[in-house]
């Protein structure tokens, strides 16, 4: 407890801070190199400074995994390290009597969960939570775990089991370009930032062999469709169709060269993720045929034109807001691409329907300009969520 004596602090808190300072200096100035501490629970005292100094020392020594009790801390090396994830390393962790005694690795976590299933009389579902800030390496870590399970969850004597595991792995990996096209975007911190959550479920039989998988997405950042922060971009798929569409597709989707769209900021930036052909090929592998793809891309083009639909203030509250002169063509094109009648679309954007009273009488109230913009944005988010939510393995 800290007490005030003649305007000065004294008591156990002051003594505790002095003791902590001495412990901190002793730890940081100790003989044991910090990069050799493979578990953050061995850090003493446990403070923000000591933990960060330990992680920094291990990162400098090209050691990117560190335990923190039952949690694994992974640092993004921002460079390829293929030898760290080779099949030989996978087998080393899989065959080790006590993998937790090996160096910290994502394969340690994978092997422990796999053994937890095998060691139980009645198998219980195991879960791995991969979390972190944008650019931390969550997607890469998930891929490494998938490859690990494709190797270990296959019968060593059954060629057919190996093929099934490889096929499941490949199908999930094929889903990545599609999910990243529809769910990732360029942000200030990451050119390929995931704007959604992903739940991957691997299914094992009684012999602990992989027999199936399912991938579900959730919490898609739909607001990005209609609102992007400064210096950020919309979802990759919009840039892909604008840059990768053929001449015939441009004509069909009304995407003229150099056309400006309000919901397509920073189109001049070219990223590795803008490859349209990779996305189309991956969609084919997932069973989304060419006609279905065309319908999806046509709807996305319609959203871009919908974003150019602008309203002017109405001088009379009893009258709907008129369209800006340059927006009349946009709403007509958007209605055509979305396969909606133009007049009902405009009415939905500009007129609010209210039901009231015991008889549920219907009242039609013109919306303000701000309300029209909001209704347009809500429609775009609703439409976008449908093709984005189709991605399943």
Backbone torsions as a table, in degrees:
resi	resn	phi	psi	omega
1	UNK	NA	135.7	-179.7
2	UNK	-94.2	130.6	-179.4
3	UNK	-120.1	154.3	176.6
4	UNK	-102.8	117.7	178.1
5	UNK	-121.3	112.1	-178.3
6	UNK	52.6	41.0	175.9
7	UNK	80.9	2.2	-179.1
8	UNK	-116.7	150.1	-179.4
9	UNK	-82.6	139.7	175.9
10	UNK	-152.4	175.4	177.5
11	UNK	114.1	-169.0	-173.5
12	UNK	-67.4	-30.1	-179.1
13	UNK	-63.9	-43.7	-179.8
14	UNK	-63.6	-40.7	178.6
15	UNK	-66.8	-37.9	180.0
16	UNK	-66.0	-39.3	179.4
17	UNK	-66.2	-39.4	179.4
18	UNK	-65.8	-40.7	178.8
19	UNK	-65.4	-41.2	178.6
20	UNK	-63.4	-39.3	179.4
21	UNK	-63.7	-40.0	178.7
22	UNK	-67.1	-41.9	178.3
23	UNK	-63.3	-38.8	-179.4
24	UNK	-64.9	-45.4	178.9
25	UNK	-65.1	-37.1	179.7
26	UNK	-67.5	-39.1	-179.2
27	UNK	-69.2	-47.0	-177.2
28	UNK	-70.6	-25.4	179.9
29	UNK	-99.8	10.3	-178.4
30	UNK	-70.7	171.4	-177.5
31	UNK	-78.5	-29.5	-177.0
32	UNK	-69.9	122.2	178.0
33	UNK	-62.2	136.3	-176.2
34	UNK	-63.8	-31.1	-175.9
35	UNK	-70.7	-10.9	178.3
36	UNK	-88.5	-6.6	177.8
37	UNK	-81.6	103.6	-175.8
38	UNK	-92.4	1.6	178.2
39	UNK	-137.6	122.8	-176.5
40	UNK	-68.1	-14.3	176.1
41	UNK	-72.9	-13.5	176.9
42	UNK	-83.0	-9.9	178.8
43	UNK	-72.4	130.3	-179.1
44	UNK	-144.3	116.6	4.9
45	UNK	-81.2	156.5	178.5
46	UNK	-85.6	99.8	176.3
47	UNK	-130.2	167.7	179.0
48	UNK	-59.3	-40.5	-178.3
49	UNK	-66.0	-45.5	-177.6
50	UNK	-67.5	-39.3	178.9
51	UNK	-64.4	-46.5	-179.4
52	UNK	-66.3	-38.2	179.0
53	UNK	-65.0	-39.1	178.8
54	UNK	-64.9	-46.8	179.3
55	UNK	-64.1	-38.4	179.1
56	UNK	-64.3	-42.0	179.6
57	UNK	-64.1	-40.5	179.3
58	UNK	-70.2	-36.2	177.7
59	UNK	-64.7	-41.8	178.1
60	UNK	-62.4	-31.8	179.9
61	UNK	-88.2	14.7	-179.6
62	UNK	58.8	37.0	174.4
63	UNK	-115.9	110.7	-165.8
64	UNK	-107.8	-2.6	177.4
65	UNK	-118.4	134.7	179.8
66	UNK	-141.6	135.5	176.8
67	UNK	-78.2	153.9	170.2
68	UNK	-139.5	73.3	-172.1
69	UNK	72.4	-123.3	179.2
70	UNK	-87.9	1.9	-179.7
71	UNK	-104.0	146.6	176.6
72	UNK	-109.5	126.8	176.9
73	UNK	-98.2	122.8	-180.0
74	UNK	-115.7	131.2	177.5
75	UNK	-106.6	136.0	-179.4
76	UNK	-74.6	117.4	-178.5
77	UNK	-76.5	-16.2	-179.2
78	UNK	56.6	34.3	174.5
79	UNK	-162.4	151.3	-179.8
80	UNK	-71.9	135.2	176.3
81	UNK	-133.3	73.1	-173.5
82	UNK	-60.9	-33.5	-177.6
83	UNK	-66.5	-16.8	-179.5
84	UNK	-77.6	-16.9	-175.9
85	UNK	-128.2	26.5	-177.0
86	UNK	-72.3	159.8	176.8
87	UNK	-57.1	-32.8	179.0
88	UNK	-64.4	-39.6	178.4
89	UNK	-67.6	-39.3	177.6
90	UNK	-59.0	-46.6	-179.5
91	UNK	-65.5	-34.7	178.5
92	UNK	-59.8	-45.4	-179.2
93	UNK	-74.7	-31.4	-178.5
94	UNK	-72.3	-35.9	-175.7
95	UNK	-94.7	-7.1	-178.4
96	UNK	-66.0	135.2	177.8
97	UNK	-59.1	-39.0	178.5
98	UNK	-134.9	85.7	-176.0
99	UNK	-60.8	-23.4	-179.9
100	UNK	-69.0	-14.5	177.7
101	UNK	-88.8	-7.9	174.1
102	UNK	-80.3	176.6	178.7
103	UNK	-60.5	145.1	178.4
104	UNK	-55.3	137.1	-176.8
105	UNK	-161.4	155.9	175.9
106	UNK	-64.3	-26.9	178.4
107	UNK	-69.5	-24.1	174.9
108	UNK	-63.7	-45.2	178.5
109	UNK	-63.8	-45.6	179.9
110	UNK	-61.0	-44.1	-178.8
111	UNK	-68.3	-37.9	-179.7
112	UNK	-64.1	-44.1	179.0
113	UNK	-65.7	-36.4	178.6
114	UNK	-65.8	-41.4	178.6
115	UNK	-70.0	-30.7	177.3
116	UNK	-61.7	-36.0	177.4
117	UNK	-71.3	-43.8	-175.8
118	UNK	-68.3	-31.5	-172.6
119	UNK	-83.4	-9.0	-176.1
120	UNK	-94.8	140.6	177.7
121	UNK	-63.8	-47.6	173.8
122	UNK	-108.3	106.8	-175.6
123	UNK	-55.8	138.3	178.0
124	UNK	-117.7	137.4	179.8
125	UNK	-55.2	137.7	177.7
126	UNK	-113.2	144.3	-179.0
127	UNK	-129.3	143.2	173.6
128	UNK	-122.3	123.6	178.2
129	UNK	-98.6	119.5	177.4
130	UNK	-107.9	109.4	-176.1
131	UNK	-130.5	161.4	179.3
132	UNK	161.6	170.4	-179.8
133	UNK	-77.4	173.9	-179.1
134	UNK	-61.3	128.5	179.3
135	UNK	88.1	3.7	-177.7
136	UNK	-73.4	-23.4	179.6
137	UNK	111.4	26.8	-178.2
138	UNK	-65.2	-45.0	-178.6
139	UNK	-63.4	-43.4	178.9
140	UNK	-62.9	-42.4	179.6
141	UNK	-62.2	-41.1	178.0
142	UNK	-62.8	-40.4	178.4
143	UNK	-63.4	-41.8	179.5
144	UNK	-62.1	-41.6	178.0
145	UNK	-64.1	-40.3	178.4
146	UNK	-60.6	-46.9	179.8
147	UNK	-63.1	-38.3	179.7
148	UNK	-63.0	-47.4	-178.5
149	UNK	-69.0	-30.1	176.7
150	UNK	-64.2	-28.2	179.7
151	UNK	-84.0	-48.1	-171.5
152	UNK	-83.8	-27.7	-177.3
153	UNK	-92.5	37.8	176.1
154	UNK	-130.1	143.8	-179.2
155	UNK	-66.0	130.3	-179.5
156	UNK	-68.5	-17.0	-177.5
157	UNK	-109.0	-7.6	-176.6
158	UNK	-107.6	114.4	177.6
159	UNK	-65.0	-37.0	-179.3
160	UNK	-65.0	-39.5	178.8
161	UNK	-62.7	-40.6	177.8
162	UNK	-61.6	-42.7	-178.2
163	UNK	-65.8	-38.2	178.8
164	UNK	-64.3	-45.8	-179.9
165	UNK	-62.6	-42.6	179.4
166	UNK	-64.9	-38.4	-179.5
167	UNK	-66.9	-41.3	178.2
168	UNK	-64.1	-45.2	178.6
169	UNK	-58.8	-46.5	-178.0
170	UNK	-64.3	-37.1	-179.7
171	UNK	-66.4	-39.7	178.2
172	UNK	-69.0	-41.7	178.3
173	UNK	-64.1	-34.0	177.1
174	UNK	-66.9	-25.3	179.3
175	UNK	-74.7	-21.3	-176.7
176	UNK	-59.6	-48.8	179.7
177	UNK	-59.3	-34.1	-179.2
178	UNK	-71.7	-48.0	-179.6
179	UNK	-64.8	-35.5	178.7
180	UNK	-71.8	-34.5	177.9
181	UNK	-64.4	-42.6	-176.8
182	UNK	-89.1	-19.2	-174.0
183	UNK	-120.7	-2.7	-179.5
184	UNK	-112.1	155.8	-179.3
185	UNK	-151.9	162.2	176.9
186	UNK	-84.8	121.2	177.3
187	UNK	-115.5	-178.1	-179.2
188	UNK	-64.4	-28.5	-173.6
189	UNK	-104.7	-15.0	-172.3
190	UNK	-154.4	124.6	180.0
191	UNK	-70.2	-18.0	-178.0
192	UNK	-134.4	58.6	-175.3
193	UNK	-82.1	128.0	176.9
194	UNK	-72.7	125.3	179.5
195	UNK	-109.1	35.5	-179.9
196	UNK	-159.3	165.4	174.4
197	UNK	-99.9	154.7	-177.1
198	UNK	-135.3	129.8	177.7
199	UNK	-115.7	114.4	-179.7
200	UNK	-105.7	124.1	179.8
201	UNK	-114.0	122.3	176.1
202	UNK	-103.0	134.9	-176.2
203	UNK	-111.3	126.7	-179.6
204	UNK	-115.8	150.3	175.0
205	UNK	-88.9	-172.4	-177.5
206	UNK	-64.4	-23.2	178.5
207	UNK	-90.0	11.8	-179.4
208	UNK	59.0	35.1	175.2
209	UNK	-104.3	140.1	-177.3
210	UNK	-69.9	125.8	-178.5
211	UNK	-120.3	-14.2	-178.3
212	UNK	-172.4	172.9	-179.9
213	UNK	-157.3	159.7	176.2
214	UNK	-145.5	142.4	178.7
215	UNK	-124.9	126.1	177.7
216	UNK	-123.7	141.5	175.9
217	UNK	-108.1	153.6	-179.6
218	UNK	-154.2	163.4	177.2
219	UNK	54.2	43.5	175.8
220	UNK	-64.2	134.8	-179.3
221	UNK	-78.5	74.2	-174.2
222	UNK	-65.1	-25.3	-178.6
223	UNK	-61.4	-22.8	-179.5
224	UNK	-64.2	-25.0	179.7
225	UNK	-57.3	-42.4	-173.9
226	UNK	-109.0	-6.7	-176.9
227	UNK	-147.3	116.8	-179.8
228	UNK	-121.4	138.7	178.7
229	UNK	-68.3	160.5	-179.9
230	UNK	-58.5	135.5	179.1
231	UNK	69.8	8.6	174.4
232	UNK	-107.7	173.9	-177.5
233	UNK	-123.4	168.3	172.7
234	UNK	-76.0	-174.8	178.3
235	UNK	-62.1	147.8	-175.1
236	UNK	-54.3	-36.5	-171.3
237	UNK	-60.2	-32.1	179.8
238	UNK	-66.0	-40.2	179.0
239	UNK	-72.5	-32.7	179.2
240	UNK	-63.5	-45.9	-177.6
241	UNK	-70.8	-30.4	179.7
242	UNK	-74.2	-33.6	-176.8
243	UNK	-95.0	-26.5	-173.0
244	UNK	-108.0	-3.6	-179.0
245	UNK	-69.1	146.5	176.9
246	UNK	-75.1	172.1	-179.7
247	UNK	-60.7	-41.7	179.1
248	UNK	-66.1	-40.4	179.6
249	UNK	-67.8	-37.4	176.5
250	UNK	-59.9	-41.4	179.6
251	UNK	-66.7	-42.6	-178.4
252	UNK	-67.7	-37.8	-176.5
253	UNK	-96.6	3.9	178.3
254	UNK	58.1	45.9	178.3
255	UNK	-112.9	80.6	-178.2
256	UNK	-70.5	151.1	176.9
257	UNK	-58.9	129.0	177.7
258	UNK	78.6	6.6	179.8
259	UNK	-65.3	141.0	-178.7
260	UNK	-99.6	133.2	177.8
261	UNK	-128.1	134.8	-177.3
262	UNK	-61.8	-33.2	-177.1
263	UNK	-93.6	17.6	179.6
264	UNK	-127.5	68.2	-178.3
265	UNK	-73.6	155.5	177.5
266	UNK	52.5	48.5	-179.0
267	UNK	-71.3	-16.1	-178.2
268	UNK	-73.6	-18.6	179.0
269	UNK	-74.4	130.8	178.8
270	UNK	-111.6	123.0	-178.6
271	UNK	-118.1	160.5	176.1
272	UNK	-59.7	-30.4	-177.2
273	UNK	-76.3	-0.9	-177.5
274	UNK	-86.4	13.0	-176.6
275	UNK	-79.9	106.8	-176.6
276	UNK	-70.9	-37.1	-175.9
277	UNK	-64.4	-36.6	178.6
278	UNK	-61.9	-43.4	179.6
279	UNK	-64.4	-43.9	-178.5
280	UNK	-64.3	-41.7	-180.0
281	UNK	-64.8	-41.5	178.6
282	UNK	-64.9	-36.8	178.1
283	UNK	-64.4	-37.6	176.5
284	UNK	-62.9	-42.3	179.0
285	UNK	-62.9	-27.5	179.4
286	UNK	-87.2	1.9	178.3
287	UNK	89.8	11.8	176.9
288	UNK	-92.4	103.3	-171.9
289	UNK	-74.1	172.2	-174.4
290	UNK	-60.6	-45.3	178.4
291	UNK	-60.5	-39.6	178.5
292	UNK	-66.6	-41.4	176.2
293	UNK	-58.4	-44.0	-179.0
294	UNK	-60.8	-40.5	178.8
295	UNK	-64.0	-40.1	179.9
296	UNK	-65.3	-47.8	-177.6
297	UNK	-66.9	-32.8	177.0
298	UNK	-65.1	-41.4	177.9
299	UNK	-65.0	-38.7	178.2
300	UNK	-64.4	-40.2	175.7
301	UNK	-62.5	-37.1	177.3
302	UNK	-61.9	-36.2	177.9
303	UNK	-65.2	-37.9	178.6
304	UNK	-62.3	-41.0	177.7
305	UNK	-70.5	-34.6	176.7
306	UNK	-61.8	-35.2	178.7
307	UNK	-65.2	-21.8	177.4
308	UNK	-87.5	4.2	178.1
309	UNK	-80.6	114.0	-177.7
310	UNK	-119.3	146.4	-178.5
311	UNK	-115.6	151.2	175.2
312	UNK	-105.0	159.3	177.3
313	UNK	-68.1	141.1	177.3
314	UNK	-91.3	132.2	179.0
315	UNK	-73.2	-13.1	-177.7
316	UNK	-129.2	120.8	-177.4
317	UNK	-63.1	-19.2	-179.6
318	UNK	-83.5	-6.6	-178.8
319	UNK	-113.4	144.0	178.8
320	UNK	-68.0	154.9	179.4
321	UNK	-65.8	132.1	178.5
322	UNK	-77.1	157.9	175.4
323	UNK	-77.6	146.7	169.5
324	UNK	-63.2	152.6	-176.5
325	UNK	-57.4	-41.1	-176.5
326	UNK	-82.1	0.5	-178.5
327	UNK	-97.7	-12.6	-176.7
328	UNK	-63.8	-41.5	178.1
329	UNK	-68.4	-35.7	-178.6
330	UNK	-64.4	-45.0	-178.4
331	UNK	-68.8	-33.4	177.3
332	UNK	-65.8	-43.5	179.3
333	UNK	-67.5	-41.2	178.8
334	UNK	-61.6	-43.2	179.2
335	UNK	-62.9	-40.1	179.6
336	UNK	-65.3	-45.8	-177.7
337	UNK	-70.5	-33.9	178.3
338	UNK	-84.5	-2.2	178.7
339	UNK	59.0	47.5	177.8
340	UNK	-122.3	143.5	173.8
341	UNK	-63.0	137.1	-174.1
342	UNK	-63.5	-46.0	-176.1
343	UNK	-64.3	-47.3	175.8
344	UNK	-62.1	-33.1	177.1
345	UNK	-63.7	-47.3	179.2
346	UNK	-62.5	-39.6	-179.8
347	UNK	-63.9	-40.6	178.9
348	UNK	-62.3	-37.8	-178.5
349	UNK	-74.9	-29.0	-169.9
350	UNK	-111.8	-14.6	-175.9
351	UNK	-121.7	130.7	177.3
352	UNK	-101.9	131.0	-179.8
353	UNK	-99.7	126.9	-177.5
354	UNK	-120.8	131.0	174.3
355	UNK	-108.7	129.2	-176.2
356	UNK	-146.6	160.4	177.5
357	UNK	83.3	168.5	-179.3
358	UNK	-63.6	-32.9	-178.6
359	UNK	-88.4	6.2	179.2
360	UNK	51.9	51.2	177.5
361	UNK	-64.1	144.8	-176.7
362	UNK	-100.8	125.4	176.4
363	UNK	-117.5	140.5	179.4
364	UNK	-112.6	118.5	-176.5
365	UNK	-118.8	123.4	176.3
366	UNK	-62.6	140.8	-179.1
367	UNK	-88.5	153.9	173.6
368	UNK	-72.9	172.3	179.7
369	UNK	-61.3	-42.3	179.4
370	UNK	-64.6	-39.1	178.4
371	UNK	-66.6	-36.6	177.1
372	UNK	-62.4	-43.5	178.9
373	UNK	-63.0	-41.4	-179.9
374	UNK	-64.2	-42.1	-179.5
375	UNK	-66.9	-37.1	176.4
376	UNK	-62.9	-45.0	-179.4
377	UNK	-65.4	-40.5	179.5
378	UNK	-63.8	-40.0	177.9
379	UNK	-62.2	-43.0	-179.7
380	UNK	-63.1	-42.4	-180.0
381	UNK	-65.6	-38.0	179.4
382	UNK	-66.3	-43.9	-179.8
383	UNK	-66.3	-42.0	-177.3
384	UNK	-65.7	-34.3	-176.9
385	UNK	-65.7	-22.5	-177.6
386	UNK	-71.3	-55.3	177.5
387	UNK	-67.4	-34.1	179.3
388	UNK	-64.9	-32.7	-179.6
389	UNK	-83.0	-3.9	-179.8
390	UNK	-76.1	-18.3	-173.1
391	UNK	-70.6	109.5	177.5
392	UNK	-138.5	149.2	177.3
393	UNK	-109.6	NA	NA
